[in-house]
Amino acid sequence: MYSFSPKYGYDGGTIVAVFGPKFEQLQKTFWHQLQDAYHSSKYPLGGDMRSHDYYPSQKRYPRNWISIFSGKKEDVENLQGHHCQNLLVIVDEASRMDPEILEALESCVTSKNSRILCAGNPLRLSGPFYEHCNDPRNDELKALGLRNVIHGSALESPNYIYDKEIFPGMATRNWVNEQKEKYSEQSAYYQARVLGIFPKNPENCLIPLWAIEEACTRGDEQAIRADDNDRVVAMDIARQGKDQSVIIGLAGDLVTGIRAKHTPDSIVAADWLWTTWKDWGGKVAIDENGLGGGPYDYLRGIKRVPVRGFIAQRAAQNNERFANLKAEAGWSLRKRFVDGMIAIPPSEHRDRLKADLAAYLIDEDNRGRTKIVDPSRSPDFGDALLIAHWCQNSSKLGQLDIEMGKSSRNANWETIW
């Protein structure tokens, strides 16, 4: 908590309450930046900046204060117990907040000089944050002083406009051009992360972007531990052009490693998988389609590796609902993301994996069965994770909920998103 000097407050007291999905994340970001600003101020700001006491008892709350809270019901109730004429509620990562918590916070800003500021990336295509940002009445509400939606794009960054790093950490022109080259301007990743808009035409995406981002957040927070008894090493193989062969390690629900490099020789690729498997251990799988056939035979015959071969066009266990094995495994992987049962820690290649996963689309074949449509560029990173997931869960694929496997044309995508 920061109890600031009365000369910076207003009559009737001033409260700034910052909420986010994870208290620990606010500690590392908002609170750390607030402390830096306080201690580096050119002029002494006074007041009492506390490093650890975020939750003083209600009896000791000062008249003017700033504090951070997690997105829990009891924290909202705690705030509701404090009345002042000037209240600012800041919600970080608003698209990830529980809708009930957001609605409860809105009930706190009842006085004339009270406001709520919600900030976040355009990831979830449902919930209060999405609805407020896309409300057709926004112009009218702005004129009445009731709501102001401010859109920010990386293309508006001073670093991008002037092509030099004016503000360290903000998007640069080089970064924007790299994202455009890697993922295309039509990708959900580019639209959300670069343009700052809710992705268009998401109804046929396999894995929602918000679910991918939350998997990365779990990786950042180390919320899921590795399971050494359920390790898998999987490879998607490439041979020429810009495509890279990719190896991904899974240990239970945690992505434990991502490696990528160009492999013009398929045997070199096979040896690379072999040495990686020796390092990481566990089960091993490879894309046996096309280029992977030779390395698969080499690993089994020469290296005596118990490798499993993934063939995307092989029949699904539930072939009435899924066009092939890739569609069935992909739908199972999708459910894993939506259910919050996978974590992707920071790594050199994480953004490429995120973009590949967000680029998979769903369609139906001429029999009305679900199939996956790959993006125009080869989704090497996404395919490697899909193969690893299949290797872990191949015996369970036939148990997928048939209703959830309906074709995109018939599914109720409102409930899915």
N, C-alpha and C positions, 0 to 999 in steps of 0.2 A: 504494500500500500504506500502511496505517496500522499501525505497530508500537506497541501500546498498553502502558501501564504494567503491570508484573507484579501490582500490587495489585488490578487489575481482572480478572485472569485466575484460573485454577485450577491446582492442582498437576498437573504432567504436561503443561503447555502448553495453550494455547487457540488454535484456528484458526476463523475465520469466512470461508468462501469463497462468494462470490456469483456465480452463473452466469446468463447470459441469452443469447438467440439472437444478439444483436448487441452486441459490446463497446462500440461507440460510443454506443449507446443507454444502457447502464449508466453510462458516463462522464457523460452529460448528466443522468441522473436520480438513481440511487442514490448514485453517488460525489459528485456535487455537493451532494446533501442531507446526506450524511455530513460533508463538509467544513464546510458551514454550521453543522451542529449542534456540531461540534468547536470552531470558532472563536467561536461565540456562547454557549458554555457559561458558566453563571454561575460555575462553579468550574473552575480549570485542570485539564485532564485528563492533561496530560503526554504522554509517548510521542513518537513521531515520525510526523507526518502528512505524507506525500509527495504532491505534486500530480501528478507525472508518472511516477514509477517504480513501475509496476504489476507489473512482471515482474523482480524482482531474481533473481540467480542462486541456485540451490539452496544454495550454500555460505553465502550471506549472509542466509538467511531467519532472522528472529528467533524467539523462543520463542512470543510471543503476537502474532498479526497478523490483520488484515482485508484482503482484497483482492478485486478483481473479475476475472472471466474470461469469455471468450466460450464459446459452446457447441461447442467443437471437441474432437476426440478427444485431441489432444496436451495440452490444458489439463486434462482429466480425469486423464490419465496423470501429469501433473505433480503434481496433488493427491494421487494415490495413492502417490506417493513420499514423502509427508510423514506421519509417524505421530505422533499425539498422543492423549491420553486424552479430550480435550474438543473435539469438532468439530461445527460447525454449518454445513451446506450450505444456502444459500438459492437457490432457482431462481425467477427472475422470468420472467413470461410463459410459464409452464410448458406451456400448451396449444400453444405454438409450438415447443417444444424437440423435437429429434430423439429419438424413443423409445429408440434405442440409447444416447444420451448419458444420458438419465434413468436407465436401467437400470444404466449404468456408475457413475453417481453414488451410487446406492443401495448399491453394493458398497463405497463408501468409508466408510460410517458403520457400522463394525464394532465399535467400542469401546462400553462400557456407557453412557457419557455423551455419545453422539453422536446427532445428529438431522438430518433433512432437512426443510426447509420449502419447499413448492411453492405459489406464488401465481400466480393468473392469472384471466383472464376465461373464462367458459364458452362458448367458440367452437367448438372442434373436437369432433365427436361420435365420436371414436375416439382411441386412444392411451392411454398410462399415466395421464395426468392425468384424463381422462374416466372411465376404468375405476376408478381409485381413488376418485373423488368419488361414483360410483354403485354401488360394491361393496355388495351386500346384507349383507355381513359386517361393515360399518363399526361398528355398535354393539358387536358382540362384540370387535372389534379395539381399540376405544376402551377397553373395560373391562380389556383386557389391557395397555394402555399402548403398543400397537403402531401405532395410527393415530388421528388426530383430524381429522375434516373440519369446517371452520368455514365456514359460509355467510354471506356479507354481502350485504345489499340496500340500495339507496339509500333505501328506506323506513325503514331503521334509523339513518340519518344524524342526528346531533343537529340539524343545520341543517333537516332535513325535519320532525323531531318537534316542535321548538319554533318552527318557521317564522321563523327568523332566522339570519343567518350567524355562527355561533359559531366554526366552523373554516373559514377561507377556502379555497376550492378544492374542498370537499366538496359533494355534491349538495344542492341546496336544494329546497324544496317547489315553488317556481315552475318550476324546471327539470323536476322530475318531472311536473308537470301539463302542461307544454309537450310533453314526450315522449309522454304519454298522448293528448293532443289530435292530435298530428301522426301518430303511428304505430299507435295502438290498443294495448290491453293484450294482444291476441292475437298481435301481430307478434313475429317472432323477434328483432328489434332491441330491442324493449321488454323482452322476457323476459331477454335476455342482458345488456343494458347497464343496465337499471333494477332488475330483480328479482334479477339475478345468478344465474339458473338456466339450465341447458342448454335451448335452445328445444325446445318440444314439437312433435310431428308434423313433423319436418324431412324426412321421407322423400320428400316431393313438392316440396321447395323447388328452384327452378331453380339458384340460385347459393348455395353454402354460405356462411354468415356468416363462417366463419374465412377463406375466400378473399377476401371483401370487406375484412375487417380487414387482411389481409396486403398487399392492394393499397394501402391507406392507409398502412401502415407503410413500404412502398417509397417512397411519396410523401413521407413525413416525412423519410426518410433520403436523399432525392434519389438513389435507386439507379438510376433510369432517366432518361436524357436525352431531350430533345425531338428528333424527327427532322423537320427543316424540309422535307424532300422528301416527306413523307407526312402533310400537314396536312389536317384536315377540320373544317368547321364545320357543326353539325347542330342543327335546331330541332324541338321538339315544341310545337305551337301550341294555346293555349287561348283562350277568349273571355269566359267569364262565371263567376260564383261565386267560390269560393276558389282554383280552379285557376290556375296561372301558366303562361305560355309560358316555355319554358326553352331556352337555347342552350348547347351544350357544344362545346368545342374539343378535338380530339385531334391530337397531333403524334407520329406513330409510336405508341409504347405509353404515352405520357404524356398525362394529362388536363391541358390547359394553361389552361383557363378554364371557369367556370360562371356564367352570367348568368340571372336570372329576374325577371320582372315581370308584372303584370296587363296584358293587351292587349285591351280591349273592342272595338277596331276591328281587323279582320284585316289591313287595309292598313298600319296603324301597325305591326303585328307584322311584316309583310313588310319594311317599311322598316328596322325595327330589325335584322332579320337581315341585310339588305343592308349597313348601316353596320358591323355587327360583322364581316361577311365581309371588307369593305374593310380593316378594322383587322388581322384575324388572318390572312387569306389562305388559300390551299389550295382543296380541293374544298368544295362546299356541298350540303347535303341538307336536306329538309324532310318532315315527315309530310304526305303528300298526301291522307290520309283526311279526309272530312268538311270541317272548317273549313280544312284546309290546301290544298284545291283552288284556291280563289280566290287566295291568296298565291302558290301555285306558278305559276299562269298569269301573275299580275302580274309576278313576278320574271323569268320567262322572256321574256314578251312586251314589257313596258314597260322593265324595267331591264336586259334583255339579260344576265341572270345565268345561267350554265350549271348551274342547280340541278337536282339529281336528286330525284325524288319517291319516297318510301317508302310503300308501301301494304301494311299488315299482313296483309290477307286475300288478297293475291296468292299464286298457287301457289308452293310451294317448289320448288327445283331437284330435290330428292329428295322427290317428293310421295308416295312409298310409305311413308316414315317420318315425315314432318312434315306437319301439317295445313295449314300456311300459311307464308308467308315470315317472319312474326314468330317462329314457333316455331323455324324453321331458324336464323335469325339469332341468336335468343336462346340456342340451344344452343351455337352457335359462340362467343358472348360468354362463356357459362359456362365453356367449355373454356379460353378465354383467361385467365380469373380463376384457375381451378384450376392452370393451368400456370405461373402467376406472370408473365404477359406483359402486365401493365398496372399502372400506378401512378396513385394519386389523391392529389395534394398537398393540404395544408390549405387551406381556403377557407370563406367564409361559408356556402356551401350544401352542403358535403361530407356533413354528417349526413343531409340530406334525400335525397341521392343514395344513400347507404348503405342507408337505410331502404327506398327504392323497390326497389333491387336485391334486398334480402333478402325482399321481399314477393311476388315473382313465384312462382307455383306451377306445377307440371306436372300435366297430366291427359292423357287420351286421348279422341279423338273416337270416333264409332260405327264407324269402320274400324280402330281400334286404333292410330292415328297420334298422335304426340306433339303436344300443343298447350299454349300458355301461358294460364294463368288470371290475369288482372290482379287486384290488390287492389280493395277497394270504393272507395277514394279513387283518383283518377287518378294513376298513377305518372309524372308529367311529367318528372322528372329522370332516372329510369331509362330511359324511352322515348327521351329525347334522346341518351343514351349509346348505347343499342342502335342507333339510326339512324346515329350517327357510326361505330360499329363496322361496320355493314352497308355504309356507303359506302366504307370502307377495304377490306373483304374480300368484297364481293359475288361476285367471280369465283371465290372459293375455297369457297363454301358447298356446292356439289355434291360436294366432296371429303371432307365430314365422314364420320367413321367411322360406318358404318351401325349397328354393334352398340352404339355409345354413344348412338345416337338411339332406342333402344327406348323404348316407353312406360313410364311410371312403374310400372305394375302388374307389368311383367315384368323390369325392370332389376335388376341386382345392386347395390343402393344401398350395401351395406357397402363395396364397393371404391371407389365414387364418393366416399363421405364419408371 
